[in-house]
Amino acid sequence: MIFEIEDKLVTSEIFENNFVCDLNACKGECCVAGDSGAPVEKEEIPIMEHVLPIVKKYMMQKGIAQIEKDGVAVIDYDNEYVTPLIGKSGACAFVYFDKDDIAKCAIEAAYNAGEITFQKPISCHLYPIRLSKLTNYTAINYNRWHICKPACACGNKLEVPIYKFLRTPIERKFGKDFFNQLEIAAAELEK
């Protein structure tokens, strides 16, 4: 089922499926797997370039070298901006590994340390929601990826639907009023 809210088409899957990231189980695999980087919105590129000098201290040397070669965003096979990958490894150039060998985002590390105000690309913050631009709408879809099975299991255990888990990034991208409308849509779906 699709809900039309403002200029967004929202899949009911974000209400019907549960999700809570479990980094101890998945080790941040979404930051190191795949054949393309994380989507980056065009307006995020100058922000990422601006914070890069601060973010670099959290990055791996290979990631710094890749960004020095390619920049903070590249065009992928879908003709969209994405974060660069380190070589052919699949790892995002902004990734680093913590003491527990969990892949984490260097941009978010700088944000969490209070050094920058940009948290990370919105596509990363919204995951497993993916946005698609249509002519007159933005489609809000649930992106299933096998590496997120632990997050689905954790979400089921805690009974947290995707949209509730992602409240903060949804409000960051679309505002509190939009999130309130999602809650109304969820209640309609429950009826």
C-alpha positions in Angstrom: 0.0 0.0 0.0 1.2 3.5 -0.8 0.3 6.6 1.2 0.5 10.1 -0.4 1.6 12.6 2.2 2.4 16.1 0.9 4.6 15.5 -2.2 5.8 12.1 -0.9 4.7 8.5 -1.8 5.3 6.4 1.3 5.3 2.6 1.2 3.4 0.9 4.0 6.4 -1.3 4.5 8.0 1.3 6.7 5.1 0.8 9.1 4.7 -2.9 8.7 8.4 -4.0 9.2 10.5 -3.6 12.3 14.1 -2.5 12.3 16.7 -1.5 14.9 20.4 -1.5 14.0 22.4 -4.1 15.9 26.1 -3.1 15.2 27.4 -5.8 17.5 25.8 -8.4 15.2 26.4 -6.8 11.7 29.6 -5.0 12.5 28.5 -2.0 10.3 28.5 -4.1 7.1 26.4 -1.5 5.2 29.5 0.8 5.3 31.8 -1.8 3.7 29.6 -3.9 1.4 28.2 -3.1 -2.0 29.1 -2.1 -5.5 28.4 1.6 -5.0 28.9 4.2 -2.3 26.1 5.8 -0.2 23.9 8.3 -2.1 24.9 11.9 -1.6 22.6 14.8 -2.3 24.1 17.5 -4.5 23.7 20.1 -1.8 25.6 17.9 0.7 28.8 17.9 -1.4 30.0 21.5 -0.4 29.2 20.7 3.2 31.2 17.5 3.1 34.1 19.3 1.4 34.0 22.0 4.1 34.1 19.5 7.0 36.7 17.2 5.4 39.7 18.7 7.1 38.2 17.9 10.5 36.8 14.5 9.5 40.2 13.3 8.1 41.6 12.6 11.6 39.0 9.9 12.0 39.5 8.4 8.5 41.7 5.5 7.4 44.7 6.5 5.3 43.3 4.5 2.3 40.0 6.5 2.6 41.9 9.8 2.7 43.9 8.8 -0.4 40.7 7.9 -2.3 39.0 11.2 -1.5 42.1 13.1 -2.5 41.9 11.2 -5.8 38.1 11.3 -6.4 36.7 14.0 -4.1 34.0 13.5 -1.5 31.4 12.3 -4.0 31.5 10.5 -7.4 29.0 9.8 -10.1 27.9 6.1 -10.0 26.5 3.8 -12.8 23.0 5.3 -12.1 24.4 8.7 -12.8 23.9 9.8 -9.2 26.3 11.2 -6.6 27.6 8.7 -4.1 30.5 8.5 -1.6 33.7 7.1 -3.2 34.7 3.5 -2.4 38.2 2.5 -1.3 39.6 0.8 -4.4 37.4 -2.1 -5.3 36.8 -3.2 -1.7 33.3 -1.9 -1.4 34.2 0.1 1.7 33.1 3.7 1.9 36.0 6.1 1.9 34.7 7.7 5.1 34.7 4.4 7.0 36.9 3.6 10.0 36.9 0.6 12.4 36.5 1.0 16.1 38.2 -1.2 18.8 35.5 -3.9 18.3 36.2 -4.0 14.6 32.8 -2.3 13.8 32.7 -0.1 10.7 31.7 3.4 11.5 31.4 6.8 9.8 34.3 9.3 10.2 31.9 12.1 9.5 29.6 11.0 12.3 32.5 10.5 14.6 33.4 14.2 14.1 29.7 15.1 14.6 29.5 13.1 17.8 32.6 14.8 19.1 30.9 18.1 18.6 33.4 19.2 16.0 31.0 19.7 13.1 27.2 20.2 12.8 26.7 17.9 9.7 26.0 14.4 11.0 26.5 12.3 7.8 24.8 12.0 4.4 21.1 11.8 4.9 20.9 8.6 2.9 23.1 6.9 5.5 21.0 8.4 8.4 17.8 7.3 6.8 18.8 3.7 6.0 17.0 1.3 5.4 14.7 3.9 3.9 15.8 4.9 0.4 14.5 8.0 -1.4 13.7 8.1 -5.1 13.0 11.3 -7.0 10.0 11.1 -9.3 8.6 13.9 -11.5 6.3 15.3 -8.9 7.0 13.2 -5.9 9.7 11.7 -3.7 9.2 8.0 -3.1 10.0 6.7 0.3 10.8 3.0 0.1 12.1 0.2 2.4 15.4 -1.2 1.0 15.8 -4.8 2.1 19.4 -6.0 2.3 20.4 -9.4 3.6 23.1 -7.9 5.8 20.4 -6.2 7.8 18.8 -9.4 9.1 20.2 -8.7 12.6 18.5 -5.3 12.5 15.2 -6.9 11.5 15.5 -9.4 14.3 16.4 -6.7 16.8 13.5 -4.6 15.6 11.1 -7.5 15.9 12.3 -8.3 19.4 11.8 -4.7 20.5 8.7 -4.2 18.3 10.0 -1.0 16.7 8.7 -0.2 13.2 11.2 1.3 10.7 9.6 4.7 10.7 9.8 5.0 14.5 13.5 3.8 14.5 14.2 6.5 11.9 12.3 9.4 13.6 15.4 11.6 14.0 16.6 11.4 10.3 13.0 11.6 9.0 12.5 14.8 11.0 16.0 16.0 9.8 15.0 15.5 6.2 11.3 16.3 6.1 10.4 18.0 9.4 8.3 17.2 12.5 5.0 17.8 10.8 5.8 15.2 8.2 6.7 12.7 10.9 3.4 13.4 12.7 1.6 12.7 9.4 3.4 9.3 9.2 2.1 8.5 12.7 -1.5 9.3 11.4 -0.9 7.0 8.4 0.4 4.2 10.7 -2.7 4.5 12.8 -4.9 4.3 9.7 -3.0 1.2 8.6 -3.6 -0.5 11.9 -7.4 0.0 11.7 
